[in-house]
Amino acid sequence: MQVLEKYSRSTDQLINPNKCSIYFGQACEENVKAQAKSILQFTAETFETRYLGLPTPKGRMSKGKFQSQGKLTKRVLQIKNHMAQGGKEVFIKAVAQSLSTYVMGVYKLPLGLCDDLTKIIRDFWWGSEKGKRKMDWVAWEIMLKPKIKGGMGFKDMRIFNQALLVRQAWRLLQNPVNLFVPRYYVLDITQMATFIDTVFSGNASSTWHAIEYGLELLKKGVIWRIGNGTDVRIWRDPWIPRNDYYKTISPKRRCRLKWVSELLNNDGSWNTNLPQIYFQPMDISEIMKIKTSRRNDVDFVAWGPDEKGILSLKERICVRYGTPRNRDGQGSNKQQTR
């Protein structure tokens, strides 16, 4: 009730219990249900199938709960084959691939639905005659490449969905004390590394499945920026800035050092003797390039492929495709400043 009252005061909107619904899981006991409804003064236990244009996250998120395929098919049928290839390219990039952006940024779409959307776009591009699809002269994998690499720059719907969901996981990293984050996660996320290493259960909600899906891609590009080194694990966390791999390449062997702070002197500078003992030359050269903090600043997480550590959709897609992360090949070695 305190959360609802705080929401009402901040938005100047009163909540009408008669128009509100509450949903309980199958494992919830009847006495708990009755107590929750009594406190919140809610009576209805059924949700509408859709809310704000999104399917209600109840049960398994199957293809039937999404309307993206029907909307796209309707748009394509309205245009039919009365467009030149240039017009089709504009329609695909501006309309066909943008219809599902809103829902893709919230839920992990079933892979079958992503493939169906791709099939509709592919058939529209190559056209059809008398109900039969025309010849595909170029493999669709090539069409997904940028124009500079011989493609058309179309989006892979699976990769696009995952790239959009990265934003949710990124927000939890940047703002761990969030109103909508469970309390037991707030305590762990303040350690940052705990959230990055989180393993979600198989029966998690569709919302957490979406965050988990985005987190898989986020792990490939996130990097720790070194301050005092007390929160960064040497052998487990990504903290060495380079183009292809942010973790240590050197084997741990019998090294007892655990935290990056143990590699620093009291004034925050690198203890040059320790890296020479425990790391290989390829790691030593990159570690010595890292500018540490002399003011005992805390470590923080940044987006490695960008020089300023800022997360962008273009960089997310590049990381997912496995393309080079820096245009000049040196961007990842430049430390972000605070």
N, C-alpha and C positions, 0 to 999 in steps of 0.2 A: 504493500500500500504506500509506503514511503516513496518508492520509485515512481508510482503513478501520480502521487501528489506533486512530486518534484517536476514531473513532465507537464502537469497541468499549470503549475505556476510559471514555468519557463516559457510555455507556448500560449498561455492565456486561453486554453481550450479545456473545457470540462469533459470528463469521460462519462458517457451514459452507460451504466451497467446493463441496461436492457438491450443495448445494441452490441454488446460485447460477447465473445465466445471464448471458451477455454477448452484446451485439448489435453487429455491425459493418455499416457502410454498404457499398454496392455498390462504391464506389471504393477501399475499403481493400485493400491488398495482402496476399497470403497470409503473407509473412514477418512482417509487422506483426501479423497476427492470431495467429500462433503465438507470437510474443514476448509479446504482451499476455496470452494464456492461460497462458503459462508463469510469468509474474511474479505474476499474480493467482490462479493455480492453479484457474481455472475451466475446465470442460470443455464444458458445454452452451452451444449457440449459438442456441437457440430460446427465445422468450419466450411466456408464456401470453397468451391473447387479452385477459384482463382481470387487473388487479391492484388490490386495495383498492377494488373497485367501479368502477374507471376503465378504459377501453380502453387497451391498450398503444400508445404513440405510435410506431407503425411504419408507414411509408408514408402514403398519403393517408387523411385522416380523413373517411371517407364516412358516410352515414347508417346503414349497416348495422352500424357498430361501436358505436353507441349504443343503449341499451335504454330510453331515456326514453319514446319513443313507445309501445312495447309496455306499459310499466308504467302509463302514463296511460290508455291504452285499457282495460286490465284494470280499473282503479279505476272508470272511468266506467261500464263495463258492469255492474259489481256494484251500482251505485246505480240505474242506468237513469233512469226519469222519475218516481220516487216522492218527489220533493222539491219543496217550494215554492220560489219565486224567492229568498226570503231564505236558505233552506238552500243553494241552489245557489251563491249569492254567497259564503257562508262556505266551502263546499267548494272553490270555484275559488281563493280567496285563500289558504286554509290548506293545501290539499292539492295541487290540480292544478298551480298555478304554483310550488310549492315542491319538487316531486319532482326537478326537474332543477337545483336550485340548486347542489348539490355539484359536478356535472360542468361546469356553466356557469362556475364559479369557477376552473376549471383549463384548459379547452379552448374554443376558438372553435367553436361548433356550426355545422354547415352551415346556410346560410340556408333551404334546403328543409326541414330538420328543424324549425327554428323556426316556419316557416309551417305545417307539419303539426301541431305542438303547438297552435298558435293555432287551427287549424281544429277540432281535437277539442274544445277549450274552448268555442269559439263555438257548435258544434253542440249541446254539452251545455247551454249556457245557454238557447238558444232552443227546445231540445227537438225531438223527432221523433215522428211518428205513423205506424205501419205501415211503418216503414223509410224514410219520407220526411221530409226536414227541413222544419220549419215556417218561416213567414215571418220574416225578419229585419226587425223594425220600425224599428231604429235602426242606422245605420252603425257598424261595429266601431271605427272611428277615434274616434267620439264616446264609445263605451263605455270607451275607454282613458283618457279625461280624468278628473281628480279629480272627486269628487262636487260640490264647490263650483262647478265649471265645467260641470255638467250631465251628467257621465259617471258611471261606476261605480267608477273607480279600478283597473281591471284593468291588468295589465302587458303591454307589448309585449315578446315574448320575444326579439326581436333586440336591442332596446335594453337589456333586462335582462341579457342575456349580456355585452354590451360593458361595462355599468356594473360588473359583478362582476369583469371582467378588469382594470379600471383599478387594482385593488388590487395586482396583481403589479408593474405598472410603477411604481406609487407606492412600493412597498417598495424597488425598486432605486434610486430617487432618494433615499430617506431613509437607506438602509443600503447604500451602493455596495460596500463591502468585505465581500462575502458569500461563504460557503463554496461555494455552488452557482453563482456567476457566473464565467464564463470570465475568465482573467487579463487578456486584452487588453481586455475590457470594464471591468474594475476600474480600469485606468489612465485610461480615457476618462471613466467616470462620475464620477470625482472632480472633473472639470471641469463636471459637471452638464449644461451646455448641449449638450455633445457627445451625450449620450444622448437628449436631447429632440429633437435634429435627426437622429437615426439613421435611415437608410434600410435596411431589411432586404432581404436577397436573396430571390428568388422560390423558391429551393430550401431555405429555412430549415426547421427542424424545426417540428412542430406546437406545441411549447411556445413558441418564439419568435414564431410567428404569433399566438398568443394574446396575448403581451405587446405585439406590434405593434398588434393590434386595440384593446387597452385604452389604449395610448399615444395613439392617434388622439383619443380622448375626453379623455384627461388634458391634452393640449395646449390644449384649449379652456378649461380652468379653472385651469391652473397659473400662478403669478405669482412673480416674484422680489421678495423683501423686501430693501431696500437697507441695507447696512451701510457698508462702505468703497467700494463700487461698482466694485471691481477685476475682478469676474467677470461683470458684466452688460454686454451690448452694447446701446448706445443704440438703434440702428435695427433690431435684429433680435429681441431678447428681449422678453418681456412683463414690464413692470415698473411701468407707470403704473396705479395702482388706480382703476378706475371700473367702472360697471355692465355695460358691453357689450363693451368692447375694451381689452385691456391693453397693446397696443403703441402706439408713437407714430403719430399721425395726420399729423404734419407731414412733408413730403417732405425727403429728405436733401440734395438738390441737391449743392453743392460742399463741404459740411461735412466736415472732416477728423477731427472728433472721433469716437472709436470706443467708448470705455468711459464708463460713468456716472461713474467716479471723476474724469474730466476736467472734470466739471461741478461738482465740489466744491472748496471751499477747503481749506487745510491743516488747519483745525480740524474738518473734517467738515461744515460748513454749506454751503448752496447758494451758488454764485457767481451771483448774481441777474442779472448782465449777460449771461452766455452764453445762458441760455434765451430772453432777449428777442431775441437775434440770430438763433438757429437754429430756434426753435419758434413755432408758431402759438398764439394766445391760449388756445384750448381745451386745449392740452397744458400750457401754462405754469401755468394755474390749478391743474391736478391735480398737477403736479410740485412746486409750492411747498407743497402739503399734506403731502407725504411727510416724515416725521420721520427724519432721518438719524442715524447713530451718531456720537457724539463720542469713543467709545472704540476706534475702528478695528475694529469687529466685522466678521466676514466676512459676505458675502451668503449668503442661503439661499432655498430654494424652499418655497413654501407653497401652499395651496389657496385661490385667490382668492375664490370665492363665499362662503366662511365667514369670519366676523369673526376667529376664532381660528386660521384656517389649517388646520383639521382636516378631513380627507377623510371624507365620509359617503356612504352609498349614496343617500340622498334627494337630496343635492346633485348627485351624479353623474347621476342620472336627470333632474333639472331642467335641468342643462347640456345633456344630450343632446337633450331636447325643445325647448330654446331658450327656456324660461320664465325670468322674471325671477329673478336670482340672490339678491337681497336683499329681505327683506320691507319694510324701511323705505326702500330705495333708497339708503341711505348706508353700508351695512355695508362695502362694498369700499374705502371711503376711510379706514377705521380700520386703522392699522398693527398688525401682530402684534408683540408684544414677546417677547424671549427671557429 
